[in-house]
């Protein structure tokens, strides 16, 4: 995978599941991010940025 672009990081901050969905579609990464975002916005952001930059 290519490194995360500025748009990817911006989407991960504003709408974490959307940022992950655009990269991984409906794979496990998206569902994990969605659940973490339901638990709290900050855990969703942290996970989204981690997944997009790993």
N, CA, C, O and CB atoms as a CASP TS submission, in Angstrom:
PFRMAT TS
TARGET T0000
AUTHOR 0000-0000-0000
METHOD Language model
MODEL 1
PARENT N/A
ATOM      1  N   UNK     1       0.831  -1.188   0.000  1.00  0.00           N
ATOM      2  CA  UNK     1       0.000   0.000   0.000  1.00  0.00           C
ATOM      3  C   UNK     1       0.873   1.249   0.000  1.00  0.00           C
ATOM      4  O   UNK     1       1.967   1.265   0.565  1.00  0.00           O
ATOM      5  CB  UNK     1      -0.944   0.000   1.209  1.00  0.00           C
ATOM      6  N   UNK     2       0.386   2.248  -0.619  1.00  0.00           N
ATOM      7  CA  UNK     2       1.073   3.534  -0.634  1.00  0.00           C
ATOM      8  C   UNK     2       0.870   4.229   0.709  1.00  0.00           C
ATOM      9  O   UNK     2      -0.046   3.899   1.462  1.00  0.00           O
ATOM     10  CB  UNK     2       0.561   4.424  -1.799  1.00  0.00           C
ATOM     11  N   UNK     3       1.718   5.174   0.990  1.00  0.00           N
ATOM     12  CA  UNK     3       1.564   5.911   2.237  1.00  0.00           C
ATOM     13  C   UNK     3       0.308   6.767   2.188  1.00  0.00           C
ATOM     14  O   UNK     3      -0.228   7.052   1.117  1.00  0.00           O
ATOM     15  CB  UNK     3       2.799   6.785   2.509  1.00  0.00           C
ATOM     16  N   UNK     4      -0.142   7.163   3.344  1.00  0.00           N
ATOM     17  CA  UNK     4      -1.368   7.951   3.443  1.00  0.00           C
ATOM     18  C   UNK     4      -1.135   9.360   2.904  1.00  0.00           C
ATOM     19  O   UNK     4      -0.097   9.971   3.158  1.00  0.00           O
ATOM     20  CB  UNK     4      -1.862   8.007   4.903  1.00  0.00           C
ATOM     21  N   UNK     5      -2.097   9.855   2.173  1.00  0.00           N
ATOM     22  CA  UNK     5      -2.014  11.214   1.651  1.00  0.00           C
ATOM     23  C   UNK     5      -2.643  12.178   2.655  1.00  0.00           C
ATOM     24  O   UNK     5      -3.224  11.767   3.659  1.00  0.00           O
ATOM     25  CB  UNK     5      -2.714  11.321   0.266  1.00  0.00           C
ATOM     26  N   UNK     6      -2.513  13.457   2.358  1.00  0.00           N
ATOM     27  CA  UNK     6      -3.103  14.481   3.219  1.00  0.00           C
ATOM     28  C   UNK     6      -4.613  14.306   3.306  1.00  0.00           C
ATOM     29  O   UNK     6      -5.188  14.462   4.383  1.00  0.00           O
ATOM     30  CB  UNK     6      -2.761  15.884   2.701  1.00  0.00           C
ATOM     31  N   UNK     7      -5.261  13.987   2.198  1.00  0.00           N
ATOM     32  CA  UNK     7      -6.716  13.800   2.173  1.00  0.00           C
ATOM     33  C   UNK     7      -7.111  12.600   3.028  1.00  0.00           C
ATOM     34  O   UNK     7      -8.111  12.652   3.744  1.00  0.00           O
ATOM     35  CB  UNK     7      -7.218  13.611   0.721  1.00  0.00           C
ATOM     36  N   UNK     8      -6.330  11.518   2.957  1.00  0.00           N
ATOM     37  CA  UNK     8      -6.617  10.339   3.793  1.00  0.00           C
ATOM     38  C   UNK     8      -6.572  10.699   5.275  1.00  0.00           C
ATOM     39  O   UNK     8      -7.458  10.306   6.033  1.00  0.00           O
ATOM     40  CB  UNK     8      -5.611   9.206   3.495  1.00  0.00           C
ATOM     41  N   UNK     9      -5.560  11.435   5.689  1.00  0.00           N
ATOM     42  CA  UNK     9      -5.421  11.817   7.094  1.00  0.00           C
ATOM     43  C   UNK     9      -6.541  12.769   7.505  1.00  0.00           C
ATOM     44  O   UNK     9      -7.087  12.651   8.602  1.00  0.00           O
ATOM     45  CB  UNK     9      -4.048  12.471   7.344  1.00  0.00           C
ATOM     46  N   UNK    10      -6.881  13.699   6.638  1.00  0.00           N
ATOM     47  CA  UNK    10      -7.957  14.644   6.939  1.00  0.00           C
ATOM     48  C   UNK    10      -9.291  13.911   7.108  1.00  0.00           C
ATOM     49  O   UNK    10     -10.044  14.209   8.035  1.00  0.00           O
ATOM     50  CB  UNK    10      -8.068  15.704   5.826  1.00  0.00           C
ATOM     51  N   UNK    11      -9.587  12.965   6.228  1.00  0.00           N
ATOM     52  CA  UNK    11     -10.818  12.179   6.371  1.00  0.00           C
ATOM     53  C   UNK    11     -10.783  11.315   7.625  1.00  0.00           C
ATOM     54  O   UNK    11     -11.811  11.115   8.271  1.00  0.00           O
ATOM     55  CB  UNK    11     -11.035  11.297   5.138  1.00  0.00           C
ATOM     56  N   UNK    12      -9.608  10.802   7.972  1.00  0.00           N
ATOM     57  CA  UNK    12      -9.489   9.990   9.185  1.00  0.00           C
ATOM     58  C   UNK    12      -9.769  10.815  10.431  1.00  0.00           C
ATOM     59  O   UNK    12     -10.245  10.279  11.431  1.00  0.00           O
ATOM     60  CB  UNK    12      -8.097   9.366   9.275  1.00  0.00           C
ATOM     61  N   UNK    13      -9.481  12.109  10.387  1.00  0.00           N
ATOM     62  CA  UNK    13      -9.754  12.966  11.534  1.00  0.00           C
ATOM     63  C   UNK    13     -11.222  13.386  11.567  1.00  0.00           C
ATOM     64  O   UNK    13     -11.845  13.381  12.629  1.00  0.00           O
ATOM     65  CB  UNK    13      -8.850  14.203  11.500  1.00  0.00           C
ATOM     66  N   UNK    14     -11.774  13.745  10.418  1.00  0.00           N
ATOM     67  CA  UNK    14     -13.157  14.221  10.375  1.00  0.00           C
ATOM     68  C   UNK    14     -14.172  13.080  10.493  1.00  0.00           C
ATOM     69  O   UNK    14     -15.089  13.147  11.311  1.00  0.00           O
ATOM     70  CB  UNK    14     -13.399  14.988   9.084  1.00  0.00           C
ATOM     71  N   UNK    15     -14.010  12.054   9.693  1.00  0.00           N
ATOM     72  CA  UNK    15     -14.909  10.897   9.688  1.00  0.00           C
ATOM     73  C   UNK    15     -14.064   9.628   9.594  1.00  0.00           C
ATOM     74  O   UNK    15     -13.831   9.119   8.497  1.00  0.00           O
ATOM     75  CB  UNK    15     -15.935  10.978   8.500  1.00  0.00           C
ATOM     76  N   UNK    16     -13.605   9.115  10.734  1.00  0.00           N
ATOM     77  CA  UNK    16     -12.671   7.990  10.711  1.00  0.00           C
ATOM     78  C   UNK    16     -13.119   6.783   9.881  1.00  0.00           C
ATOM     79  O   UNK    16     -12.311   6.266   9.110  1.00  0.00           O
ATOM     80  CB  UNK    16     -12.424   7.546  12.098  1.00  0.00           C
ATOM     81  N   UNK    17     -14.370   6.304  10.000  1.00  0.00           N
ATOM     82  CA  UNK    17     -14.742   5.143   9.193  1.00  0.00           C
ATOM     83  C   UNK    17     -14.698   5.416   7.685  1.00  0.00           C
ATOM     84  O   UNK    17     -14.370   4.520   6.906  1.00  0.00           O
ATOM     85  CB  UNK    17     -16.127   4.683   9.579  1.00  0.00           C
ATOM     86  N   UNK    18     -15.020   6.627   7.273  1.00  0.00           N
ATOM     87  CA  UNK    18     -14.987   6.952   5.847  1.00  0.00           C
ATOM     88  C   UNK    18     -13.563   6.917   5.316  1.00  0.00           C
ATOM     89  O   UNK    18     -13.316   6.397   4.228  1.00  0.00           O
ATOM     90  CB  UNK    18     -15.609   8.329   5.595  1.00  0.00           C
ATOM     91  N   UNK    19     -12.634   7.464   6.072  1.00  0.00           N
ATOM     92  CA  UNK    19     -11.235   7.434   5.645  1.00  0.00           C
ATOM     93  C   UNK    19     -10.717   6.016   5.469  1.00  0.00           C
ATOM     94  O   UNK    19      -9.998   5.728   4.512  1.00  0.00           O
ATOM     95  CB  UNK    19     -10.372   8.169   6.644  1.00  0.00           C
ATOM     96  N   UNK    20     -11.079   5.133   6.389  1.00  0.00           N
ATOM     97  CA  UNK    20     -10.644   3.737   6.308  1.00  0.00           C
ATOM     98  C   UNK    20     -11.403   3.011   5.193  1.00  0.00           C
ATOM     99  O   UNK    20     -10.824   2.181   4.492  1.00  0.00           O
ATOM    100  CB  UNK    20     -10.859   3.018   7.666  1.00  0.00           C
ATOM    101  N   UNK    21     -12.681   3.314   5.025  1.00  0.00           N
ATOM    102  CA  UNK    21     -13.483   2.662   3.990  1.00  0.00           C
ATOM    103  C   UNK    21     -12.931   2.944   2.593  1.00  0.00           C
ATOM    104  O   UNK    21     -12.878   2.050   1.748  1.00  0.00           O
ATOM    105  CB  UNK    21     -14.939   3.124   4.079  1.00  0.00           C
ATOM    106  N   UNK    22     -12.525   4.178   2.358  1.00  0.00           N
ATOM    107  CA  UNK    22     -12.009   4.523   1.033  1.00  0.00           C
ATOM    108  C   UNK    22     -10.718   3.785   0.699  1.00  0.00           C
ATOM    109  O   UNK    22     -10.398   3.600  -0.475  1.00  0.00           O
ATOM    110  CB  UNK    22     -11.777   6.014   0.943  1.00  0.00           C
ATOM    111  N   UNK    23      -9.982   3.365   1.710  1.00  0.00           N
ATOM    112  CA  UNK    23      -8.733   2.634   1.468  1.00  0.00           C
ATOM    113  C   UNK    23      -8.960   1.124   1.449  1.00  0.00           C
ATOM    114  O   UNK    23      -8.430   0.431   0.581  1.00  0.00           O
ATOM    115  CB  UNK    23      -7.695   2.989   2.536  1.00  0.00           C
ATOM    116  N   UNK    24      -9.750   0.604   2.409  1.00  0.00           N
ATOM    117  CA  UNK    24      -9.870  -0.847   2.587  1.00  0.00           C
ATOM    118  C   UNK    24     -11.244  -1.410   2.231  1.00  0.00           C
ATOM    119  O   UNK    24     -11.436  -2.624   2.301  1.00  0.00           O
ATOM    120  CB  UNK    24      -9.554  -1.200   4.004  1.00  0.00           C
ATOM    121  N   UNK    25     -12.190  -0.583   1.858  1.00  0.00           N
ATOM    122  CA  UNK    25     -13.574  -0.978   1.584  1.00  0.00           C
ATOM    123  C   UNK    25     -14.163  -1.673   2.803  1.00  0.00           C
ATOM    124  O   UNK    25     -13.932  -1.206   3.919  1.00  0.00           O
ATOM    125  CB  UNK    25     -13.651  -1.904   0.344  1.00  0.00           C
ATOM    126  N   UNK    26     -14.902  -2.749   2.656  1.00  0.00           N
ATOM    127  CA  UNK    26     -15.613  -3.361   3.797  1.00  0.00           C
ATOM    128  C   UNK    26     -14.839  -4.512   4.437  1.00  0.00           C
ATOM    129  O   UNK    26     -15.438  -5.516   4.823  1.00  0.00           O
ATOM    130  CB  UNK    26     -16.972  -3.867   3.345  1.00  0.00           C
ATOM    131  N   UNK    27     -13.538  -4.384   4.554  1.00  0.00           N
ATOM    132  CA  UNK    27     -12.756  -5.411   5.219  1.00  0.00           C
ATOM    133  C   UNK    27     -12.751  -5.152   6.717  1.00  0.00           C
ATOM    134  O   UNK    27     -13.389  -4.212   7.190  1.00  0.00           O
ATOM    135  CB  UNK    27     -11.319  -5.453   4.665  1.00  0.00           C
ATOM    136  N   UNK    28     -12.040  -5.975   7.457  1.00  0.00           N
ATOM    137  CA  UNK    28     -12.050  -5.921   8.918  1.00  0.00           C
ATOM    138  C   UNK    28     -11.608  -4.561   9.459  1.00  0.00           C
ATOM    139  O   UNK    28     -12.109  -4.116  10.491  1.00  0.00           O
ATOM    140  CB  UNK    28     -11.152  -7.006   9.477  1.00  0.00           C
ATOM    141  N   UNK    29     -10.682  -3.903   8.776  1.00  0.00           N
ATOM    142  CA  UNK    29     -10.197  -2.608   9.252  1.00  0.00           C
ATOM    143  C   UNK    29     -11.336  -1.596   9.349  1.00  0.00           C
ATOM    144  O   UNK    29     -11.406  -0.823  10.305  1.00  0.00           O
ATOM    145  CB  UNK    29      -9.099  -2.076   8.325  1.00  0.00           C
ATOM    146  N   UNK    30     -12.223  -1.603   8.361  1.00  0.00           N
ATOM    147  CA  UNK    30     -13.355  -0.682   8.369  1.00  0.00           C
ATOM    148  C   UNK    30     -14.282  -0.961   9.535  1.00  0.00           C
ATOM    149  O   UNK    30     -14.699  -0.033  10.228  1.00  0.00           O
ATOM    150  CB  UNK    30     -14.124  -0.771   7.061  1.00  0.00           C
ATOM    151  N   UNK    31     -14.612  -2.223   9.765  1.00  0.00           N
ATOM    152  CA  UNK    31     -15.558  -2.571  10.824  1.00  0.00           C
ATOM    153  C   UNK    31     -14.982  -2.284  12.201  1.00  0.00           C
ATOM    154  O   UNK    31     -15.703  -1.840  13.095  1.00  0.00           O
ATOM    155  CB  UNK    31     -15.950  -4.038  10.723  1.00  0.00           C
ATOM    156  N   UNK    32     -13.692  -2.533  12.379  1.00  0.00           N
ATOM    157  CA  UNK    32     -13.053  -2.207  13.656  1.00  0.00           C
ATOM    158  C   UNK    32     -13.105  -0.705  13.896  1.00  0.00           C
ATOM    159  O   UNK    32     -13.407  -0.258  15.002  1.00  0.00           O
ATOM    160  CB  UNK    32     -11.590  -2.705  13.683  1.00  0.00           C
ATOM    161  N   UNK    33     -12.812   0.065  12.866  1.00  0.00           N
ATOM    162  CA  UNK    33     -12.846   1.528  12.995  1.00  0.00           C
ATOM    163  C   UNK    33     -14.262   2.014  13.284  1.00  0.00           C
ATOM    164  O   UNK    33     -14.445   2.935  14.081  1.00  0.00           O
ATOM    165  CB  UNK    33     -12.310   2.197  11.715  1.00  0.00           C
ATOM    166  N   UNK    34     -15.251   1.418  12.659  1.00  0.00           N
ATOM    167  CA  UNK    34     -16.641   1.814  12.884  1.00  0.00           C
ATOM    168  C   UNK    34     -17.050   1.559  14.336  1.00  0.00           C
ATOM    169  O   UNK    34     -17.667   2.416  14.968  1.00  0.00           O
ATOM    170  CB  UNK    34     -17.579   1.055  11.925  1.00  0.00           C
ATOM    171  N   UNK    35     -16.712   0.395  14.857  1.00  0.00           N
ATOM    172  CA  UNK    35     -17.052   0.065  16.247  1.00  0.00           C
ATOM    173  C   UNK    35     -16.318   0.997  17.213  1.00  0.00           C
ATOM    174  O   UNK    35     -16.913   1.488  18.172  1.00  0.00           O
ATOM    175  CB  UNK    35     -16.703  -1.412  16.559  1.00  0.00           C
ATOM    176  N   UNK    36     -15.033   1.242  16.965  1.00  0.00           N
ATOM    177  CA  UNK    36     -14.283   2.150  17.840  1.00  0.00           C
ATOM    178  C   UNK    36     -14.845   3.561  17.794  1.00  0.00           C
ATOM    179  O   UNK    36     -14.844   4.259  18.808  1.00  0.00           O
ATOM    180  CB  UNK    36     -12.810   2.169  17.449  1.00  0.00           C
ATOM    181  N   UNK    37     -15.323   3.990  16.638  1.00  0.00           N
ATOM    182  CA  UNK    37     -15.911   5.320  16.534  1.00  0.00           C
ATOM    183  C   UNK    37     -17.229   5.388  17.294  1.00  0.00           C
ATOM    184  O   UNK    37     -17.556   6.430  17.861  1.00  0.00           O
ATOM    185  CB  UNK    37     -16.127   5.698  15.066  1.00  0.00           C
ATOM    186  N   UNK    38     -17.985   4.304  17.317  1.00  0.00           N
ATOM    187  CA  UNK    38     -19.212   4.291  18.117  1.00  0.00           C
ATOM    188  C   UNK    38     -18.900   4.400  19.602  1.00  0.00           C
ATOM    189  O   UNK    38     -19.663   5.010  20.350  1.00  0.00           O
ATOM    190  CB  UNK    38     -20.016   3.020  17.844  1.00  0.00           C
ATOM    191  N   UNK    39     -17.775   3.810  20.043  1.00  0.00           N
ATOM    192  CA  UNK    39     -17.384   3.903  21.450  1.00  0.00           C
ATOM    193  C   UNK    39     -16.879   5.294  21.803  1.00  0.00           C
ATOM    194  O   UNK    39     -16.960   5.715  22.957  1.00  0.00           O
ATOM    195  CB  UNK    39     -16.312   2.871  21.769  1.00  0.00           C
ATOM    196  N   UNK    40     -16.376   5.982  20.839  1.00  0.00           N
ATOM    197  CA  UNK    40     -15.866   7.332  21.056  1.00  0.00           C
ATOM    198  C   UNK    40     -15.140   7.801  19.819  1.00  0.00           C
ATOM    199  O   UNK    40     -14.500   7.014  19.121  1.00  0.00           O
ATOM    200  CB  UNK    40     -14.938   7.386  22.280  1.00  0.00           C
ATOM    201  N   UNK    41     -15.241   9.081  19.555  1.00  0.00           N
ATOM    202  CA  UNK    41     -14.661   9.626  18.336  1.00  0.00           C
ATOM    203  C   UNK    41     -13.137   9.501  18.347  1.00  0.00           C
ATOM    204  O   UNK    41     -12.539   9.174  17.322  1.00  0.00           O
ATOM    205  CB  UNK    41     -15.070  11.088  18.163  1.00  0.00           C
ATOM    206  N   UNK    42     -12.506   9.755  19.488  1.00  0.00           N
ATOM    207  CA  UNK    42     -11.049   9.715  19.584  1.00  0.00           C
ATOM    208  C   UNK    42     -10.465   8.319  19.316  1.00  0.00           C
ATOM    209  O   UNK    42      -9.493   8.225  18.565  1.00  0.00           O
ATOM    210  CB  UNK    42     -10.621  10.186  20.954  1.00  0.00           C
ATOM    211  N   UNK    43     -11.002   7.236  19.885  1.00  0.00           N
ATOM    212  CA  UNK    43     -10.456   5.918  19.539  1.00  0.00           C
ATOM    213  C   UNK    43     -10.569   5.603  18.045  1.00  0.00           C
ATOM    214  O   UNK    43      -9.692   4.954  17.476  1.00  0.00           O
ATOM    215  CB  UNK    43     -11.168   4.842  20.336  1.00  0.00           C
ATOM    216  N   UNK    44     -11.646   6.063  17.417  1.00  0.00           N
ATOM    217  CA  UNK    44     -11.804   5.857  15.979  1.00  0.00           C
ATOM    218  C   UNK    44     -10.745   6.600  15.187  1.00  0.00           C
ATOM    219  O   UNK    44     -10.206   6.073  14.215  1.00  0.00           O
ATOM    220  CB  UNK    44     -13.184   6.298  15.531  1.00  0.00           C
ATOM    221  N   UNK    45     -10.444   7.835  15.604  1.00  0.00           N
ATOM    222  CA  UNK    45      -9.419   8.628  14.916  1.00  0.00           C
ATOM    223  C   UNK    45      -8.042   7.986  15.074  1.00  0.00           C
ATOM    224  O   UNK    45      -7.296   7.857  14.103  1.00  0.00           O
ATOM    225  CB  UNK    45      -9.397  10.072  15.460  1.00  0.00           C
ATOM    226  N   UNK    46      -7.717   7.594  16.276  1.00  0.00           N
ATOM    227  CA  UNK    46      -6.405   6.991  16.533  1.00  0.00           C
ATOM    228  C   UNK    46      -6.233   5.731  15.701  1.00  0.00           C
ATOM    229  O   UNK    46      -5.191   5.537  15.076  1.00  0.00           O
ATOM    230  CB  UNK    46      -6.233   6.667  18.032  1.00  0.00           C
ATOM    231  N   UNK    47      -7.246   4.874  15.688  1.00  0.00           N
ATOM    232  CA  UNK    47      -7.147   3.638  14.914  1.00  0.00           C
ATOM    233  C   UNK    47      -7.074   3.932  13.419  1.00  0.00           C
ATOM    234  O   UNK    47      -6.282   3.311  12.710  1.00  0.00           O
ATOM    235  CB  UNK    47      -8.341   2.723  15.213  1.00  0.00           C
ATOM    236  N   UNK    48      -7.880   4.862  12.932  1.00  0.00           N
ATOM    237  CA  UNK    48      -7.884   5.184  11.505  1.00  0.00           C
ATOM    238  C   UNK    48      -6.521   5.696  11.059  1.00  0.00           C
ATOM    239  O   UNK    48      -6.006   5.267  10.026  1.00  0.00           O
ATOM    240  CB  UNK    48      -8.967   6.225  11.193  1.00  0.00           C
ATOM    241  N   UNK    49      -5.934   6.603  11.822  1.00  0.00           N
ATOM    242  CA  UNK    49      -4.624   7.118  11.451  1.00  0.00           C
ATOM    243  C   UNK    49      -3.572   6.018  11.515  1.00  0.00           C
ATOM    244  O   UNK    49      -2.685   5.952  10.664  1.00  0.00           O
ATOM    245  CB  UNK    49      -4.231   8.282  12.361  1.00  0.00           C
ATOM    246  N   UNK    50      -3.671   5.161  12.516  1.00  0.00           N
ATOM    247  CA  UNK    50      -2.732   4.038  12.625  1.00  0.00           C
ATOM    248  C   UNK    50      -2.839   3.128  11.399  1.00  0.00           C
ATOM    249  O   UNK    50      -1.824   2.769  10.802  1.00  0.00           O
ATOM    250  CB  UNK    50      -3.002   3.228  13.918  1.00  0.00           C
ATOM    251  N   UNK    51      -4.047   2.761  11.031  1.00  0.00           N
ATOM    252  CA  UNK    51      -4.245   1.836   9.905  1.00  0.00           C
ATOM    253  C   UNK    51      -3.789   2.475   8.594  1.00  0.00           C
ATOM    254  O   UNK    51      -3.183   1.807   7.756  1.00  0.00           O
ATOM    255  CB  UNK    51      -5.730   1.417   9.802  1.00  0.00           C
ATOM    256  N   UNK    52      -4.075   3.752   8.415  1.00  0.00           N
ATOM    257  CA  UNK    52      -3.721   4.396   7.159  1.00  0.00           C
ATOM    258  C   UNK    52      -2.222   4.660   7.022  1.00  0.00           C
ATOM    259  O   UNK    52      -1.720   4.776   5.904  1.00  0.00           O
ATOM    260  CB  UNK    52      -4.473   5.688   7.027  1.00  0.00           C
ATOM    261  N   UNK    53      -1.510   4.755   8.123  1.00  0.00           N
ATOM    262  CA  UNK    53      -0.084   5.052   8.052  1.00  0.00           C
ATOM    263  C   UNK    53       0.807   3.838   8.274  1.00  0.00           C
ATOM    264  O   UNK    53       2.025   3.953   8.141  1.00  0.00           O
ATOM    265  CB  UNK    53       0.256   6.097   9.055  1.00  0.00           C
ATOM    266  N   UNK    54       0.246   2.680   8.606  1.00  0.00           N
ATOM    267  CA  UNK    54       1.096   1.521   8.874  1.00  0.00           C
ATOM    268  C   UNK    54       1.732   0.962   7.633  1.00  0.00           C
ATOM    269  O   UNK    54       2.475  -0.017   7.707  1.00  0.00           O
ATOM    270  CB  UNK    54       0.311   0.451   9.546  1.00  0.00           C
TER
END
